[in-house]
Every structure is written in C-alpha cells, then in structure tokens.
Amino acid sequence: MGKGNKKAQTGQFTKTHYAWKQGMAAWEVAEKISELSSLFSVAPPPLPSSPPPLPTP
C-alpha cells in the first residue's frame, strides 16, 4: 500500500476516485473500500511527552 499512501498524501489519489478489487461486483469510491479508507483518515498529532510548563506570575 506504499504507492497508494504516497499518492493519497500528495492528492494524486483521493477518496472520491473510483477503485475496484477482485471480488467486487462494481467500481466504488475509494473511501467506501475498507482497505483504502484508512488512507484518507486524518490522525491527530501525538500527545506531547510532558505537559507544557505553567506560566510564572
């Protein structure tokens, strides 16, 4: 899935593109295919390892 991931990140392949895989009866938009839907989900950044310092008065 490396090439697909890179193309999704650069916008060359979007969730509205049609895709097909063996076993599917018809083409479907990529966001509805379970193996591809994760390419389009936006994950939040990781939490910081420690909280920010408190302001000093």
N, CA, C and O atoms as a MOPAC input file, in Angstrom:
PM7 MOZYME 1SCF
protein

 N      0.82800 1    -1.19600 1     0.00000 1
 C      0.00000 1     0.00000 1     0.00000 1
 C      0.86800 1     1.25400 1     0.00000 1
 O      0.33700 1     2.36000 1     0.09700 1
 N      2.18400 1     1.11200 1    -0.10600 1
 C      3.07900 1     2.25300 1    -0.06400 1
 C      2.82400 1     3.28400 1    -1.14400 1
 O      2.76500 1     4.47900 1    -0.85500 1
 N      2.67100 1     2.83700 1    -2.40600 1
 C      2.42900 1     3.77600 1    -3.50300 1
 C      1.09600 1     4.49200 1    -3.32300 1
 O      0.99300 1     5.69700 1    -3.55500 1
 N      0.07500 1     3.74200 1    -2.90800 1
 C     -1.23800 1     4.34600 1    -2.70200 1
 C     -1.20600 1     5.38200 1    -1.60000 1
 O     -1.83700 1     6.43400 1    -1.70700 1
 N     -0.47500 1     5.08600 1    -0.54400 1
 C     -0.37100 1     6.01400 1     0.57400 1
 C      0.29800 1     7.30700 1     0.12400 1
 O     -0.16200 1     8.39600 1     0.46500 1
 N      1.37200 1     7.19300 1    -0.63400 1
 C      2.08200 1     8.38900 1    -1.10500 1
 C      1.19100 1     9.21100 1    -2.03700 1
 O      1.16000 1    10.43800 1    -1.94500 1
 N      0.47300 1     8.54100 1    -2.92600 1
 C     -0.41100 1     9.25500 1    -3.85300 1
 C     -1.56100 1     9.91400 1    -3.10400 1
 O     -2.00600 1    10.99500 1    -3.49100 1
 N     -2.04800 1     9.28900 1    -2.04500 1
 C     -3.11300 1     9.89400 1    -1.24600 1
 C     -2.58700 1    11.13000 1    -0.51200 1
 O     -3.28600 1    12.13800 1    -0.41300 1
 N     -1.36400 1    11.05200 1    -0.00200 1
 C     -0.77800 1    12.18100 1     0.72200 1
 C     -0.52700 1    13.37500 1    -0.18400 1
 O     -0.61900 1    14.52100 1     0.25700 1
 N     -0.21200 1    13.11600 1    -1.44700 1
 C      0.07000 1    14.21700 1    -2.37100 1
 C     -1.16700 1    14.68100 1    -3.13000 1
 O     -1.10000 1    15.63200 1    -3.90900 1
 N     -2.31100 1    14.00500 1    -2.90200 1
 C     -3.54300 1    14.40700 1    -3.56100 1
 C     -3.73400 1    13.81300 1    -4.94500 1
 O     -4.70300 1    14.15000 1    -5.62500 1
 N     -2.82600 1    12.92700 1    -5.38700 1
 C     -2.96600 1    12.28900 1    -6.69600 1
 C     -4.05700 1    11.21700 1    -6.67400 1
 O     -4.61900 1    10.88200 1    -7.71700 1
 N     -4.35400 1    10.68100 1    -5.49900 1
 C     -5.40500 1     9.68200 1    -5.32500 1
 C     -6.25000 1    10.13800 1    -4.14800 1
 O     -5.75200 1    10.23600 1    -3.02600 1
 N     -7.53100 1    10.41900 1    -4.39500 1
 C     -8.39200 1    10.94000 1    -3.33800 1
 C     -9.51900 1     9.96800 1    -3.03300 1
 O     -9.73000 1     8.99400 1    -3.75400 1
 N    -10.23600 1    10.24600 1    -1.96100 1
 C    -11.33200 1     9.36700 1    -1.54300 1
 C    -12.47700 1     9.34200 1    -2.54800 1
 O    -13.34400 1     8.47100 1    -2.47300 1
 N    -12.49400 1    10.28500 1    -3.48700 1
 C    -13.56700 1    10.30700 1    -4.48400 1
 C    -13.19800 1     9.57400 1    -5.77800 1
 O    -14.03400 1     9.43500 1    -6.67100 1
 N    -11.95900 1     9.10800 1    -5.88000 1
 C    -11.55400 1     8.30300 1    -7.04100 1
 C    -12.23900 1     6.94300 1    -6.94600 1
 O    -12.47400 1     6.42400 1    -5.85500 1
 N    -12.55100 1     6.38100 1    -8.09900 1
 C    -13.14500 1     5.04200 1    -8.13200 1
 C    -12.04400 1     3.99700 1    -8.12100 1
 O    -10.98300 1     4.18100 1    -8.71700 1
 N    -12.31500 1     2.89700 1    -7.43100 1
 C    -11.36500 1     1.79200 1    -7.34700 1
 C    -12.13800 1     0.47900 1    -7.41100 1
 O    -13.34600 1     0.42900 1    -7.17900 1
 N    -11.41100 1    -0.56400 1    -7.73000 1
 C    -12.01300 1    -1.88900 1    -7.82800 1
 C    -10.99400 1    -2.89700 1    -7.34800 1
 O     -9.79200 1    -2.69200 1    -7.51400 1
 N    -11.46100 1    -3.99000 1    -6.75100 1
 C    -10.58700 1    -5.09300 1    -6.37100 1
 C    -11.29900 1    -6.38900 1    -6.68300 1
 O    -12.52100 1    -6.41600 1    -6.83000 1
 N    -10.54900 1    -7.44200 1    -6.78400 1
 C    -11.13100 1    -8.74100 1    -7.09400 1
 C    -12.17800 1    -9.09500 1    -6.04400 1
 O    -11.95200 1    -8.94200 1    -4.84400 1
 N    -13.31900 1    -9.56900 1    -6.51500 1
 C    -14.41000 1    -9.93000 1    -5.62600 1
 C    -15.50400 1    -8.87300 1    -5.55000 1
 O    -16.59900 1    -9.15000 1    -5.06100 1
 N    -15.22100 1    -7.66500 1    -6.02700 1
 C    -16.22500 1    -6.60300 1    -6.02100 1
 C    -17.05800 1    -6.70700 1    -7.29000 1
 O    -16.53500 1    -7.01400 1    -8.36100 1
 N    -18.34800 1    -6.45200 1    -7.16600 1
 C    -19.24400 1    -6.52000 1    -8.32400 1
 C    -19.09800 1    -5.30000 1    -9.22700 1
 O    -19.30700 1    -5.39500 1   -10.43600 1
 N    -18.74400 1    -4.16200 1    -8.65100 1
 C    -18.67200 1    -2.91800 1    -9.42300 1
 C    -17.60600 1    -2.00200 1    -8.81400 1
 O    -17.13900 1    -2.22200 1    -7.69700 1
 N    -17.23800 1    -0.97500 1    -9.57600 1
 C    -16.31900 1     0.03500 1    -9.08100 1
 C    -16.99600 1     0.80600 1    -7.96000 1
 O    -18.21700 1     0.95900 1    -7.95400 1
 N    -16.21000 1     1.28700 1    -7.02000 1
 C    -16.74000 1     2.00900 1    -5.85900 1
 C    -15.78100 1     3.14800 1    -5.52700 1
 O    -14.59200 1     3.07000 1    -5.83700 1
 N    -16.29600 1     4.20600 1    -4.89800 1
 C    -15.39700 1     5.29200 1    -4.48900 1
 C    -14.45400 1     4.75700 1    -3.41200 1
 O    -14.84900 1     3.94800 1    -2.57300 1
 N    -13.22600 1     5.21200 1    -3.44600 1
 C    -12.16900 1     4.67200 1    -2.59800 1
 C    -12.48900 1     4.73600 1    -1.11200 1
 O    -12.12300 1     3.82500 1    -0.36900 1
 N    -13.16300 1     5.78700 1    -0.66000 1
 C    -13.43100 1     5.90900 1     0.77000 1
 C    -14.36600 1     4.82400 1     1.29000 1
 O    -14.42700 1     4.60300 1     2.50000 1
 N    -15.09400 1     4.14400 1     0.41300 1
 C    -16.01600 1     3.09200 1     0.83300 1
 C    -15.37600 1     1.70300 1     0.81600 1
 O    -16.01900 1     0.72200 1     1.18900 1
 N    -14.13800 1     1.61400 1     0.39500 1
 C    -13.41500 1     0.33600 1     0.37000 1
 C    -12.56000 1     0.26700 1     1.63200 1
 O    -11.68100 1     1.10100 1     1.84700 1
 N    -12.83000 1    -0.73600 1     2.45800 1
 C    -12.19100 1    -0.79500 1     3.77600 1
 C    -10.66300 1    -0.75400 1     3.71100 1
 O    -10.03300 1    -0.11300 1     4.55200 1
 N    -10.06400 1    -1.41800 1     2.73900 1
 C     -8.60400 1    -1.42800 1     2.64000 1
 C     -8.03100 1    -0.06600 1     2.25500 1
 O     -6.84400 1     0.18200 1     2.46800 1
 N     -8.83800 1     0.80600 1     1.70100 1
 C     -8.35400 1     2.11800 1     1.26400 1
 C     -8.79700 1     3.25700 1     2.17300 1
 O     -8.16300 1     4.31200 1     2.19300 1
 N     -9.86500 1     3.06200 1     2.91700 1
 C    -10.43200 1     4.16700 1     3.70300 1
 C     -9.44000 1     4.74800 1     4.70000 1
 O     -9.50100 1     5.94100 1     4.99700 1
 N     -8.53000 1     3.93700 1     5.22100 1
 C     -7.55600 1     4.44900 1     6.19100 1
 C     -6.58800 1     5.44800 1     5.56300 1
 O     -5.97900 1     6.24600 1     6.27500 1
 N     -6.43900 1     5.41300 1     4.24300 1
 C     -5.55300 1     6.37100 1     3.57600 1
 C     -6.06700 1     7.79900 1     3.69200 1
 O     -5.30100 1     8.75700 1     3.58300 1
 N     -7.36400 1     7.93200 1     3.91200 1
 C     -7.97500 1     9.26300 1     3.88400 1
 C     -8.36600 1     9.77900 1     5.25700 1
 O     -8.87200 1    10.89500 1     5.37300 1
 N     -8.14100 1     8.99000 1     6.29600 1
 C     -8.47500 1     9.45900 1     7.63400 1
 C     -7.34000 1    10.33800 1     8.14300 1
 O     -6.16500 1    10.06100 1     7.90400 1
 N     -7.70100 1    11.36800 1     8.82400 1
 C     -6.71300 1    12.30200 1     9.34600 1
 C     -6.50700 1    11.98000 1    10.81500 1
 O     -7.43900 1    12.06600 1    11.61500 1
 N     -5.30000 1    11.61500 1    11.16200 1
 C     -4.97000 1    11.29400 1    12.54800 1
 C     -4.43300 1    12.53700 1    13.23900 1
 O     -3.66800 1    13.29700 1    12.64500 1
 N     -4.82400 1    12.74700 1    14.48200 1
 C     -4.28300 1    13.90300 1    15.20900 1
 C     -2.81500 1    13.66900 1    15.52500 1
 O     -2.36200 1    12.52500 1    15.55400 1
 N     -2.07000 1    14.73700 1    15.76000 1
 C     -0.66300 1    14.56100 1    16.11000 1
 C     -0.54800 1    13.86600 1    17.47300 1
 O     -1.48200 1    13.91600 1    18.27300 1
 N      0.58400 1    13.22500 1    17.73600 1
 C      0.73700 1    12.55600 1    19.04200 1
 C      0.74400 1    13.56200 1    20.18100 1
 O      1.12100 1    14.72100 1    20.00900 1
 N      0.32600 1    13.09900 1    21.32900 1
 C      0.36300 1    13.95400 1    22.52800 1
 C      1.79900 1    14.25400 1    22.90400 1
 O      2.68700 1    13.43800 1    22.65600 1
 N      2.04400 1    15.42900 1    23.50700 1
 C      3.41000 1    15.72300 1    23.93500 1
 C      3.81600 1    14.76900 1    25.04900 1
 O      2.96600 1    14.28200 1    25.79400 1
 N      5.10000 1    14.50300 1    25.16400 1
 C      5.58300 1    13.56500 1    26.18200 1
 C      5.45600 1    14.13200 1    27.59200 1
 O      5.38100 1    13.37400 1    28.55800 1
 N      5.43100 1    15.43600 1    27.71600 1
 C      5.23000 1    16.05400 1    29.03000 1
 C      4.37700 1    17.31600 1    28.84700 1
 O      4.40400 1    17.94400 1    27.78900 1
 N      3.63400 1    17.67300 1    29.87400 1
 C      2.79400 1    18.87500 1    29.72400 1
 C      3.65600 1    20.13800 1    29.62800 1
 O      4.79400 1    20.15400 1    30.09700 1
 N      3.11800 1    21.17900 1    29.02700 1
 C      3.89100 1    22.43400 1    28.93800 1
 C      4.07500 1    23.03000 1    30.32300 1
 O      3.26500 1    22.79100 1    31.21800 1
 N      5.12800 1    23.80000 1    30.50300 1
 C      5.34800 1    24.41000 1    31.82000 1
 C      4.25100 1    25.41500 1    32.16300 1
 O      3.68100 1    26.05900 1    31.28300 1
 N      3.97400 1    25.53200 1    33.43800 1
 C      2.97900 1    26.51900 1    33.88700 1
 C      3.58200 1    27.91700 1    33.81000 1
 O      4.77600 1    28.10100 1    34.04800 1
 N      2.75400 1    28.89700 1    33.47600 1
 C      3.29400 1    30.26400 1    33.42100 1
 C      3.67100 1    30.75100 1    34.82400 1
 O      3.01500 1    30.40800 1    35.80700 1
 N      4.70700 1    31.53200 1    34.89900 1
 C      5.11800 1    32.10200 1    36.19300 1
 C      4.49100 1    33.47400 1    36.33900 1
 O      4.44400 1    34.25500 1    35.38900 1
 N      4.01300 1    33.75600 1    37.53200 1
 C      3.37500 1    35.08200 1    37.75000 1
 C      4.35500 1    36.21900 1    37.76200 1
 O      3.96000 1    37.37300 1    37.93300 1

